[in-house]
């Protein structure tokens, strides 16, 4: 399912050309679920979904986990 949409923005900051890639919520959810379910390792997910930085996925996983935590009262 690596064909889900992602958005690429280009910027020119201080004469350095860089790309900012925005991934859709569907891609983020699919990647996080695949990793948490043990279907893919981090490097495999990066390759399958063309994600350039490990930190991108790590942030998605942490954000997902923080959403699912419950507070015991």
N, C-alpha and C positions, 0 to 999 in steps of 0.2 A: 504494500500500500504506500510506497514511496512517491506516489503521484499526487498526493494531496497538495493543496496550494501553499505557497510561501511567497512572501512579498520582499522584493529587493529595492532598497532605496540607495542611491549613491549620493555622497556628499564630498565637498572639497573644503576641508578645514586646514587652514595654515598651509595651503599649497600641497597638502597630502591627499591623495585620492583614496577613499575607503568605501567599503560597502557595508550597509547596515541591512541585515536580513531579518525580516519579520516572519515568523512562522505562525500559521493559523492555529487557533485553539484545538482544532481537530488533530493536527500533526502533534502538537504538544501532548495531548491526552493519549494518543496512540503510542508515542514513544515512551512516555512515563509508564503506561500500563504494561507494555512489552518488557520493560526493564524490571518493574516490580513483580511481574508474574514469572520472571526467570526465562522469558522467551528469547531475549537478546541481552548481550553484554553491552556495556557502554560503547566500546569501539565498534561493535556490530551495528548498533543503532545509528552511530555517527555515519557509518558508511552507507547503510540502507537509506537513510533520510537526507543524505548530503548535508550534515551538520558539521561545521568546521571546528567548533570548540567544545571540549569536554564540559567546561564550566556552564555552557548553555543548558545542557541536559541536567547537570547536577542542580542548577537553580530550579529547573522545572520540577524535579523530583522533590526537592526540599519544600517548595511551595505547595505541591500536592499533598505531601505528608503533613504539613502544618494545617491544611484545610481539614484533614480527616481526623486530627487529634481531638479527643473529647476530654473534658475536664470532669473528674470524678468529684461529686459533692457528697 
